[in-house]
Amino acid sequence: MYAKFHSIGAYVPSKVLSNADLEQMVDTSDEWILKRTGISERRIAEDDEYTSDMAAKASGIAIERAGLNVEDIDLVVCATVTPDYFNMPATSCIVSDKLGIKNVQAFDVSAACSGFVYALSIAKAFIESGMKKHVLIIGAEKFSSIVDYTDRTTCILFGDGAGAAVISATEDQSEAMIDVHASADGSYSDFLVTPAPGTVNPLSQRVIDEGLGFVQMKGNETFKLAVKTLTKDVKNILEKNGIDAKDIPHFVPHQANYRIIKAVGDALKMTEDQVVLTVGKYGNTSAASIPMAINDIYESGRLKKGELMLLDTFGGGLTWASALLPFAGETKA
């Protein structure tokens, strides 16, 4: 039994936060943001629009595109670092309820920007072991809920959104996911961190006063390590599977920063047509980044059934992951 990437779906909030808007909020400029990140705008969820709401909307689309009913789903895995609640119940449980999925195993994955590919590896293992047949995996983030909009180093980067995919069992090896790599190194955990609430910094007045509930990032250090790690990881997965970078129609990197994406793409000698770019209009949506980018090329008609995708991501933890797989869903009409 093999695991196939059966369908994709995504949801983005309607509210747009442009660079011009940020110019009114912090000491920055459209030119500065574009030059450093490639981001023009990002989407922001409404106050009463939660991570689970966005996840459920993306999931409903993915399930429908797979030609399945909610009763067919036998595992739900949600990757997020902005759950509805810190830290229970799991957002996956809330999403399951909103979709009408009953009495099915559900849990969250916390691997920051690498979360969706981590979930992909979990789905692959469950299916290949014969334990599950149709796994719903989700990457969803309301990052605006943990961003300090007075901190120009972070508030320019992040946005909200969700993406979901159905990973299904198949006996057709041509549809099968080829390989997934996932790894981590906790010695760099301070590069990207939300200090509170947690056992290190339990909820207190000090935590509130010092803004420890907001994401903090060592930007330059993270940038340098991301380029090095992502390039090495992609080269390894391609070499292991005997595939040349020029034969990849769709390179889908984590949409964190255009400069990182370009550096990795150049190192692999990828053409502009091969590299999927959505960072300009969505910003960094963490675990939602990869599925939102896949959905973008699907909805534009660029992603065809059977075409090979190379996923590559890097996030807080530090975590990183890559995946090599064909798109096994039906081409968008």
N, C-alpha and C positions, 0 to 999 in steps of 0.2 A: 504494500500500500504506500502511495506517495501523497505528498501535500502539494496542492496547487493554489496559486493566488487567483481566487475565483472572481472577485469583484472589488470595486473601489467606490467610495462616496466621501463627500466632504460638506462642511457647512462653515460659512464665515458670517460674522455679524454684519449688520448693515452700516453701522456707524464707522466713519473713516476718521482717523487721526493723521493729518498730513504734517509734513515738515513745517509748513507755514503755521499750523496750529501750535506746534512745539516752540516755534520762535516767540510766541506770546507767553509761554509758560516758563522757559528756562533760557539761559544765556547760550544760544546756539543759532545756527543758520541752516537753511536748506542746502546751500553749497557745501558747508562743512559736513553735514550728515551724509549727503550723497557721495562726497569724496571718500569718506572713511568707511562707509557701510554699503552704499548702493541702494539704500532704502529711501523711497519717496513717501510712502504712507503705510499705515498698518490699520487693522480692524480692531475695534474695541467693543466688547460686549456691554449690553445695558446692565444697570445695577441689579436688576431682577432676572438676569439671564445668566445661568450658572454653567459650570463645566459640564455637568450631566445633561443639561438642556441641549448644548451644542453637540455633545457626543451622541445623544439619542437621535438627533436630526441627521447627522452624518451616517449613523448606523442604519437607520431606516432606509436610506438611499442604497447603501451597500447591500443590504439583505434583498431589497427589491431587484436590484441589478443582477444578483446571483440567481434570480428566479426561485427564491426560497420563501418560506413562511417563518415567522418567529419561532414556531414550534420545532423547526428543523435545527435551530442553534443549540448546541450542547455544551458550549463553554464560552464565557465572556471574559476577556482580558482588557483592562483599560490602563493605558500608560499615561500617567499625569504626575506633575509635581504641584499642581494647583487643584487638589480635590475639593469637592463640595464642603467636606469637613476634615479638619485635622484631628485625628487621622482615622476615624471610623464614624459611620460605616464606609466601606469602600465605595468609591464612585461607580464602579462596575455594577454593584448591587442596585444602586439607584437607577442607573441606565437600564438595567434589565427590567426593573419594575415599570419604567416609563415606556418601554417597548412592549410590555406584556409577556416577557420571557419568564416563565415560572419554573421553580424547582431545578435550576441549572447552576452548576458551579460557576462562580464569578469572583474575580480578585483583581487588585490593582498591581501595577508594576511601577516602581519609582527608579527610573534610570535617566531622568532629565531628558535632554534632547535625543538620546539614544533609545528612549523608551519604546517607540513603535517597532524598531527592528529587534529589540529584545523580545517584545511580545510575539513578533513573527517567528523567532527561534523557538519560543514556547509552543506556539500553535503547531509548528512543524513536528516537534517531538511528540506532542499528544496524538497527532494524527498518524504518524509513522509507527507509533507503538500500538495503534489500533484502539486506543481509549476513546477517541472522539472522531466525529465525521465532519462537522461544520463548526468552525471556531470563529467567533466574531472578535476581531482585535481592533482597538481604538487608540488613537492618540488625540488627546483633547486638553486644551489649556485655556484658562482665563488668567493669563499672565499679568494683565492690568491690575489684578487684585493683590499682587505682591511687588509691584513696581513703585518706586518712590519718584514721583513726577517733579521733584526738585533736584534729582540727581541726573545730570545730563549724560553721564557715562553709560547709564543703563536704560533710561526712559526712551531714548531714541531707537532702541533695538527691538523691543518686544511687542508682540501683538497677540490677539486672541483668535481662536478657531478650533476646528476639530476635523479629523479625518478618520475613516474606518474602512476595514476590508474584511471580507469573508474568506477564510482559508479552508478549503474543502479537501476531502479524501478523493483520490483518483487512482485508477489502475493503469492509466496512460502515462508512461514515463516521459513522453515528450512534453507533457503539461507540468511536470514536477519541478518544484523549487530545487535549484542545483546545490546551493550552499549558503550557509549563514555563519558569519563569524561575530562573536560578541566578547568583549573583554572590559577590564577596568583596572584602575590603579588609584587606590585611596590615598596615596601619599601626596596627591595633588588636590585633595578635597577642599582646600581653602581657596582654590582658584575661582570657584563658582559656588556660592552657598547662600542659603536663606537661614540666618542664624537662629531664628525662633519662630514659633514655640517648639520646644523639644526638651529633652532631659538635660542638655547642656545649658540651655537658657529657658527655663520654665516661664510660663506666662506671668508677668509681673508689671508693675508700674514702670520699672526701669526698662524693660523690653519695649514698652510702648513709647516712653520718652526718647529712647535712643534709636528708635526705628528699626529694631532688629528683626522685625517681621518682613522686611523688604529684601529683595534679592541683592546680593553684593557680588561684584566680579572684578578680578584682576585682568583687565582687558588685554594688555600687551603680552603678558605671560601666556594667557589662554590662546591668543591668536597664533603665537609661534608654535606652541605645542600642538595645536589643532592641525595646522598645515602639515607638520612633520608626521603626526600619527595617522591622519586620514590618508595621506599619500602612501605611506608604508602599508597600511591595512588593505587598501584597494589593490595595490600591486601584488600583495600576498595572495588574495583570493582569486585574482585573475591567473596568476602563475600556477597555483594549486590545481585549478580546473582547466588549464591549457587553453585559455581564451585570451585573445589579443584585445587591447583597449579599443582599437579601431573598429572592431566587430560588435561593439555595444551601441545599439541605436539610442538608448536612453540612459544617460548617467544622471541619477537623481541624488544629489548631495543634500545634506542638511542645509536649510536656508537660514544661515546665521549671519553671514556677512559676504558681500560680493567679492571682496578681496581674497577671502579664504577660498571661496569656490573657484575663482579664477586661478589662484596659485596651484590648487590641486589639479584642476583641469589641464593647465599648462604642463604640469609635471607628467601627466599621463598622455600628453599630446592629443587631447580631445579637441574636436572642432566645436564651434559655437552651436551647431545644429544638434550635437550629441548631448550637450549640457542643459539640463532643465533649470530654469531660473524663475522663481516667484518671489524672491526676497524683496524686490523693489516695491511690490504692491501689498505684501502681507507682513513684512518684517520677519523676525525670528519668533515662530510659534512653538518652539521647543518640541515636545513629542508629537505635535500635530503637523510639524513641518513636512516630513517625508510623505505621509498620505495625502496632504493637501496638494503637494507638488505633483504626485502621481495623478490625482484627480484632475488637476489642471490640464495635463497633456491628454488625459482621457476625454474630457469634455470638449477639448479643442479639436479632437479627431486625430491627434498625432500618434496616440498609442493604439496599436493594432494587436489583435489576437495573435499570440505566438511570439511577439517581439520581446527581445531580451532587455531586462532592466538591471542596472547596477546601482544599489542603494549604498549610501555611505554617510555615517553620522558620528557626531562627537558631542559630549555634553558633560554636565556636572557629575562629579563622583570621584575622579573623572571616569567617564564611560565612553566607549566607542564601539561601533558595530558596522558591519557591511553585509550585503546580501546580493546574491546572483540568482535571478529567477526570470522565467518567461511570464508574460501576462497571459493568463489562461481564461480570461473573461471574454465575452463577446465584444467586438468592436462597436463603438457607439455609432448608431445609425445616422 
